[in-house]
């Protein structure tokens, strides 16, 4: 599978949405951009959002890569209480690591695709 196809899949499923990849052309579609008939056909491969366990593990592993102890502590605190996914998302942007997190998550998802 081409890198650009993997990137597109990782972005969509990483954001919590299903996507479909045309098996011949490798064109990627979100669920809203493709008919139900096509979604059920053998022409497309379906990719679903990650299970929360995988996403949580990605967040934990990402936190371990953060060199700044203060930022690392804030992120650990964010995932330690109620609504860890929402808290982490808010905190990762507040500490200025949003782009790094998205790139890390994308790499992790691509590894799962392979």
Secondary structure, 3 states (H helix, E strand, C coil): CCHHHHHHHHHHHHCCCCEEEECCCCCEEEHHHCCHHHHHCCCEEEECCCCHHHHHHHHHHHHHHCCCHHHHHHHHHHCCCCCHHHHHHHHHHHCCCHHHHHHHHHHHHHHHHC
